[in-house]
Amino acid sequence: MKVTIYEVAKRANVSISTASKALNDRHDVSEATKQRVREIAKELNYEPSHYARALATRKTNNIGVITVRYYKTPMLTNPFYSKIIEGIEEQLIGTGLNLLTNILSKEQLESQEIPRMIKEKNVDGVILMGHMKREFIDMLNQRGIPMVMIDNYFEGTPIKYVIADNINGAYQAVNYLINTGHKKIAYLAVSKERYSFKEREKGYRKALGEKGIAVDERFILYGPEQGDEQDYSWMKKVFDYEEKPDALFLCNDVNAVLALNMLNDMGIKVPDDISVVGFDNIDLTQHFIPSITTVDIPKDLMGKKAVEILMNILTKKKEGIENIIIPTELVIRNSTKERNK
């Protein structure tokens, strides 16, 4: 039978309130009483109720991660976001905090349904991971729970964020393609709404502009946000014109893999006929044939930094609550090839 706080208090000859305060290290209980209550609790194998402690301390010791599932594939197996989760987990080790996850459907996002962990105040703070509309995030922020965003940003938002240097990463990738003789570079992305993909388009345009290469708007193609993520039919439109691209720059590595599959089905050889560059540097890119040139993002670091910011907010530290932009780095592999200049 489970030991209750009543039994601990009775054995220590104190009130239930005092026993609870002692176990929660409240300042209005003497050190001697705290020590006596703790020893008795240990002797009786007393395990405090998480919910009772939350009521007493107004802390749940829970950190939440909220994200949205847009496709059939489970969000937490996504090769990009799963690495961010690893960083979050690693940063929480030894803190005594629990990690709760809430995966929303796109329908819940559209209807602005408040996640249960926020509605029931089951968390002390929340990390919002990935693309979500501003209206939804603003609604959540009004609930008064500390929040940090990862891989998302809105102009003028009061919510702290951790993002990759998307513009510079894309600039590096496209500049490399230009310097290796490519002149007709296409940018393919899913969803024009996503902050990171729009920023990567900016980097793409910047690199072309600095080299005096006119942007061919036909070579900028956005696919569907929702639907079958294995469907690459929308990408084929970039080959509908007489002038064909000599390189494809994809918004992320998942779509770079799709592009390689599409090109293979079309009988177009990579990198002999066309070069392909991705973004994110997920594990698969180095094992795919050909291995994929991509832009590396320290994904676990994004998770760690988000936890650091959130912890600093929760502990009311004045320092370490700044927005963070994570540097990116080009990783050259076998899906690109130098063209005749």
C-alpha positions in Angstrom: 0.0 0.0 0.0 1.3 3.4 -1.0 2.6 5.6 1.9 0.8 9.0 2.2 2.0 12.4 3.4 -0.3 11.9 6.4 1.8 9.0 7.6 5.1 10.9 7.1 3.6 13.8 9.1 2.3 11.6 11.9 5.7 9.8 12.3 7.5 13.2 12.3 5.0 14.6 14.8 4.3 17.6 12.5 1.2 18.8 10.6 0.6 17.7 7.1 1.2 21.2 5.9 4.6 21.4 7.6 5.6 18.0 6.2 4.7 19.1 2.7 6.7 22.4 3.2 9.7 20.5 4.5 9.7 18.1 1.5 9.4 21.0 -0.9 12.3 22.9 0.8 10.2 25.9 1.9 12.0 28.7 3.7 9.4 28.9 6.5 10.4 25.5 7.9 13.5 25.0 10.0 16.4 23.0 8.7 16.2 20.5 11.6 12.5 19.8 10.7 13.3 19.5 7.0 16.0 16.9 7.8 13.8 14.9 10.2 10.9 14.8 7.7 13.1 13.8 4.8 14.7 11.0 6.8 11.3 9.6 7.8 10.0 9.9 4.2 13.0 8.0 3.0 12.6 5.4 5.7 8.9 4.9 4.7 9.7 4.9 1.0 7.4 7.8 0.5 6.9 8.9 -3.1 5.3 12.3 -3.4 2.3 12.8 -5.7 3.4 14.8 -8.8 0.1 16.6 -8.9 0.0 17.4 -5.2 3.5 18.8 -5.5 2.5 20.9 -8.5 -0.4 22.4 -6.5 1.8 23.1 -3.5 4.7 24.7 -5.4 2.8 25.9 -8.5 5.5 24.1 -10.5 4.9 21.0 -12.6 8.6 20.3 -13.4 7.4 19.6 -16.9 8.7 21.1 -20.1 6.4 20.8 -23.2 7.3 20.5 -26.9 4.5 21.3 -29.3 4.7 20.6 -33.0 2.4 20.1 -36.0 2.1 17.0 -38.2 1.5 18.0 -41.8 2.1 14.7 -43.4 1.5 11.0 -42.9 5.0 10.3 -41.5 5.1 10.7 -37.6 6.6 14.1 -36.7 9.0 12.7 -34.1 10.6 10.4 -36.7 11.3 13.4 -39.0 15.1 13.3 -39.6 15.4 17.0 -38.9 13.2 17.5 -35.9 14.1 14.2 -34.2 17.7 15.6 -33.9 16.3 18.8 -32.3 14.4 16.6 -29.8 17.6 14.8 -29.0 19.3 18.1 -28.1 16.3 19.0 -25.9 16.4 15.7 -24.1 20.2 15.9 -23.6 19.9 19.4 -22.2 17.2 18.3 -19.7 19.2 15.4 -18.3 20.1 16.1 -14.7 17.6 19.0 -14.3 14.9 16.9 -12.7 12.5 18.2 -15.4 10.2 15.9 -17.5 9.7 16.3 -21.2 6.1 16.2 -22.6 5.3 16.2 -26.3 2.1 17.3 -28.0 1.7 16.6 -31.7 -1.1 18.6 -33.3 -2.9 17.8 -36.5 -3.1 20.5 -39.2 -6.9 20.5 -38.5 -6.2 21.4 -34.8 -3.9 24.1 -35.9 -6.4 25.6 -38.4 -9.2 25.6 -35.7 -6.8 27.1 -33.2 -7.4 24.4 -30.7 -5.5 25.0 -27.5 -3.2 22.1 -26.7 -4.2 20.1 -23.6 -0.9 20.6 -21.8 -1.4 24.4 -22.0 -5.1 24.3 -21.3 -4.6 22.2 -18.2 -1.4 24.0 -17.2 0.6 20.7 -17.1 3.8 22.4 -18.1 6.0 25.2 -16.7 7.2 26.3 -20.2 6.8 25.3 -23.8 9.0 24.9 -26.9 7.2 25.5 -30.1 9.0 23.4 -32.8 8.6 24.0 -36.5 6.1 25.9 -38.7 3.0 27.3 -37.0 0.9 30.3 -38.1 1.3 33.5 -36.2 -2.3 33.7 -35.1 -2.1 30.3 -33.4 1.2 31.2 -31.6 -0.1 34.6 -30.5 -3.2 32.8 -29.1 -1.0 30.4 -27.1 1.2 33.2 -25.9 -1.8 34.9 -24.3 -2.1 32.0 -21.9 0.9 33.4 -20.0 3.1 30.3 -20.2 6.8 31.0 -21.1 7.6 29.9 -24.6 10.5 29.6 -27.1 10.2 28.9 -30.8 12.5 26.7 -32.8 12.8 27.0 -36.6 10.1 29.7 -36.8 10.1 33.4 -36.5 7.7 36.4 -36.9 8.6 40.0 -37.3 8.0 41.8 -34.0 7.2 38.7 -32.0 7.9 38.9 -28.2 8.6 35.2 -28.1 12.3 34.2 -28.1 13.5 32.0 -30.8 16.3 29.7 -32.1 16.7 29.6 -35.9 19.3 28.6 -38.4 21.1 31.2 -40.5 18.9 30.2 -43.5 19.8 33.2 -45.7 23.6 32.7 -45.4 23.3 28.9 -45.7 21.4 29.2 -49.0 23.8 31.9 -50.2 26.7 29.6 -49.6 25.0 26.8 -51.5 24.0 28.8 -54.5 27.3 30.7 -54.6 29.1 27.4 -54.7 27.0 26.3 -57.6 27.7 29.5 -59.5 31.4 29.2 -58.8 31.5 25.7 -60.2 30.0 26.8 -63.5 26.2 26.5 -63.0 24.2 29.3 -64.5 20.6 28.0 -64.5 19.9 27.1 -60.9 16.4 26.3 -59.8 15.0 26.7 -56.2 12.4 24.1 -55.2 10.5 24.2 -51.9 7.3 23.1 -50.3 5.1 25.8 -48.8 5.7 29.5 -49.3 4.3 30.1 -45.8 7.3 28.5 -44.0 9.7 31.1 -42.6 12.8 29.0 -43.2 12.0 28.3 -46.8 11.3 31.9 -47.6 14.6 32.9 -46.0 16.4 30.3 -48.1 14.8 31.8 -51.2 16.2 35.2 -50.1 19.7 33.6 -49.9 19.2 32.1 -53.3 18.3 35.5 -54.8 21.1 37.2 -53.1 23.7 34.9 -54.5 22.4 35.2 -58.0 22.1 39.0 -57.7 25.7 39.5 -56.5 27.0 37.5 -59.5 24.8 39.5 -62.0 22.7 36.5 -62.9 19.1 37.4 -63.6 16.5 35.4 -61.5 14.3 33.3 -63.8 11.0 33.2 -61.8 10.1 30.0 -63.6 13.0 28.4 -61.8 11.5 29.2 -58.4 8.9 26.6 -57.7 6.8 25.9 -54.5 4.9 22.7 -54.0 2.0 21.8 -51.7 2.3 22.1 -47.9 0.1 19.1 -47.4 -0.5 15.9 -49.2 1.7 12.9 -50.0 5.3 13.9 -49.0 6.6 11.2 -51.4 5.0 12.8 -54.4 7.5 14.7 -56.5 5.2 15.4 -59.5 5.1 19.1 -58.7 8.9 19.3 -59.1 8.7 18.1 -62.7 7.2 21.5 -63.8 10.7 23.0 -63.7 11.5 21.0 -66.7 8.5 22.1 -68.7 10.4 24.9 -70.4 12.8 24.8 -73.4 15.6 26.1 -71.1 16.4 23.4 -68.5 18.1 24.0 -65.2 21.7 22.7 -64.7 21.3 22.6 -60.9 18.5 22.1 -58.4 18.7 23.7 -55.0 16.1 22.1 -52.7 14.6 23.7 -49.5 15.6 20.7 -47.5 17.2 17.2 -47.7 14.0 15.3 -47.7 13.0 17.0 -50.9 16.6 16.6 -52.3 16.1 12.9 -52.0 12.8 13.1 -53.8 14.4 15.2 -56.5 17.1 12.5 -56.9 14.4 9.8 -57.3 12.5 12.0 -59.8 15.7 12.6 -61.9 16.5 8.9 -61.9 13.0 8.1 -63.1 13.4 10.8 -65.8 16.7 9.3 -66.9 18.7 12.4 -65.9 22.0 11.5 -64.3 23.3 13.2 -61.1 25.8 14.9 -61.1 26.7 14.3 -64.8 23.7 16.0 -66.3 22.5 18.1 -63.3 23.7 19.0 -59.8 21.5 18.7 -56.7 22.0 20.5 -53.3 19.9 20.1 -50.2 19.6 21.8 -46.8 19.8 20.4 -43.2 22.4 17.7 -43.5 20.2 14.9 -42.2 22.0 11.5 -41.7 20.6 10.0 -44.9 22.4 12.5 -47.2 25.9 11.0 -46.6 24.6 7.4 -47.3 22.5 8.1 -50.3 23.8 7.4 -53.8 25.1 9.8 -54.8 25.8 11.3 -51.5 24.1 14.7 -51.3 25.8 18.1 -51.1 23.9 20.0 -48.5 24.0 22.8 -45.9 24.6 21.6 -42.3 22.6 22.8 -39.4 23.7 21.8 -35.9 20.2 20.5 -35.1 20.8 19.2 -31.6 22.4 22.5 -30.7 19.1 24.2 -31.7 17.3 22.1 -29.1 19.9 22.7 -26.4 19.8 26.4 -26.9 16.0 26.5 -26.8 16.1 24.7 -23.4 18.8 27.2 -22.1 16.7 30.2 -23.1 13.5 28.6 -21.6 15.3 27.7 -18.3 16.7 31.2 -18.0 13.2 32.6 -18.5 11.7 30.2 -15.9 14.5 31.1 -13.3 14.1 34.8 -14.1 17.7 35.2 -15.1 18.5 38.6 -16.7 21.1 37.2 -19.0 21.0 34.4 -21.6 17.5 35.3 -22.8 18.5 36.5 -26.3 17.4 35.2 -29.7 19.8 32.8 -31.2 20.8 32.4 -34.9 22.7 29.1 -35.4 25.5 29.3 -38.1 25.3 27.0 -41.1 28.0 25.3 -43.2 28.1 24.0 -46.7 29.0 20.2 -46.9 30.2 19.2 -50.4 29.5 15.7 -51.5 28.9 13.8 -54.8 25.6 15.2 -56.0 27.3 18.2 -57.5 29.9 18.5 -60.2 31.9 21.4 -61.7 30.6 22.5 -65.1 32.6 24.0 -68.0 32.6 27.7 -67.2 
